């Protein structure tokens, strides 16, 4: 993927109001994969006693990253929407740490993109969550 | 054979609404999404009023899949916690004054969550209800339905599995 296309993808993501509200950032994008970050934020805590982030915020990050991976596939769908997404929560994210997720579009047809993702915090050995989903493929070139 | 005296309706309502209020308002992320709960007896309806920051596709415009996921997961967790809490409130096992000052019961933890996006979320208020399909001592299964203008026309549904918090008294 050319640097211009990466820049465009970054701008595309940061123009999404919900992503902007969560301060999500696209850090890497290539042919059928994307890497995104979600900084720790007290506003999106799910358990006030421990300060652990809410699963919903992690879902939002993984959903966006999976969509970006689907759109970055060389078959290049112009638009995409989530058909379904399954998230497994392995452990609580460590409070104060940025969540990083990498999504990969491992198969694409004329109508559907199959994507999976893993979310990590500073401990890159033990995933916080994994996701698998199907996305629509719209306006294929 | 003395029956328990029936309490005035206001006392009951205050206790139930107070417990629900502390459950919902104690979680920052729930406030971030602006989710409120409407209670009729023990039935809860979650409401996510439309807000610009929930948008995921500015062109359509449509709600973000992640915001919808957060909304459904919140509906499931609060619905599940409420169904457990309800028994305790009614039987007097829970100190509602403790709840009111923010000493919340431990919430169930999500093990997995599976969301179906049936149609795009329109830029208006969204509603959801959870049904606890199975509630065991350790695990629970919850189904959630979400709609916007028409109750029968779901725009998303989800099923999740949850780990129940260990009982406080061992």
Boltz contact constraints between the chains, C-beta under 6 A:
constraints:
  - contact:
      token1: [A, 16]
      token2: [B, 56]
      max_distance: 6.0
  - contact:
      token1: [A, 17]
      token2: [B, 52]
      max_distance: 6.0
  - contact:
      token1: [A, 17]
      token2: [B, 53]
      max_distance: 6.0
  - contact:
      token1: [A, 17]
      token2: [B, 55]
      max_distance: 6.0
  - contact:
      token1: [A, 18]
      token2: [B, 54]
      max_distance: 6.0
  - contact:
      token1: [A, 18]
      token2: [B, 55]
      max_distance: 6.0
  - contact:
      token1: [A, 18]
      token2: [B, 56]
      max_distance: 6.0
  - contact:
      token1: [A, 18]
      token2: [B, 64]
      max_distance: 6.0
  - contact:
      token1: [A, 18]
      token2: [B, 67]
      max_distance: 6.0
  - contact:
      token1: [A, 21]
      token2: [B, 53]
      max_distance: 6.0
  - contact:
      token1: [A, 43]
      token2: [B, 28]
      max_distance: 6.0
  - contact:
      token1: [A, 43]
      token2: [B, 32]
      max_distance: 6.0
  - contact:
      token1: [A, 44]
      token2: [B, 29]
      max_distance: 6.0
  - contact:
      token1: [A, 44]
      token2: [B, 32]
      max_distance: 6.0
  - contact:
      token1: [A, 45]
      token2: [B, 28]
      max_distance: 6.0
  - contact:
      token1: [A, 46]
      token2: [B, 29]
      max_distance: 6.0
  - contact:
      token1: [A, 48]
      token2: [B, 26]
      max_distance: 6.0
  - contact:
      token1: [A, 54]
      token2: [B, 29]
      max_distance: 6.0
  - contact:
      token1: [A, 55]
      token2: [B, 73]
      max_distance: 6.0
  - contact:
      token1: [A, 55]
      token2: [B, 110]
      max_distance: 6.0
  - contact:
      token1: [A, 56]
      token2: [B, 29]
      max_distance: 6.0
  - contact:
      token1: [A, 56]
      token2: [B, 69]
      max_distance: 6.0
  - contact:
      token1: [A, 56]
      token2: [B, 70]
      max_distance: 6.0
  - contact:
      token1: [A, 56]
      token2: [B, 73]
      max_distance: 6.0
  - contact:
      token1: [A, 59]
      token2: [B, 66]
      max_distance: 6.0
  - contact:
      token1: [A, 59]
      token2: [B, 69]
      max_distance: 6.0
  - contact:
      token1: [A, 60]
      token2: [B, 66]
      max_distance: 6.0
  - contact:
      token1: [A, 63]
      token2: [B, 65]
      max_distance: 6.0
  - contact:
      token1: [A, 63]
      token2: [B, 66]
      max_distance: 6.0
  - contact:
      token1: [A, 82]
      token2: [B, 65]
      max_distance: 6.0
  - contact:
      token1: [A, 82]
      token2: [B, 117]
      max_distance: 6.0
  - contact:
      token1: [A, 84]
      token2: [B, 116]
      max_distance: 6.0
  - contact:
      token1: [A, 85]
      token2: [B, 115]
      max_distance: 6.0
  - contact:
      token1: [A, 86]
      token2: [B, 114]
      max_distance: 6.0
  - contact:
      token1: [A, 87]
      token2: [B, 113]
      max_distance: 6.0
  - contact:
      token1: [A, 88]
      token2: [B, 112]
      max_distance: 6.0
  - contact:
      token1: [A, 89]
      token2: [B, 110]
      max_distance: 6.0
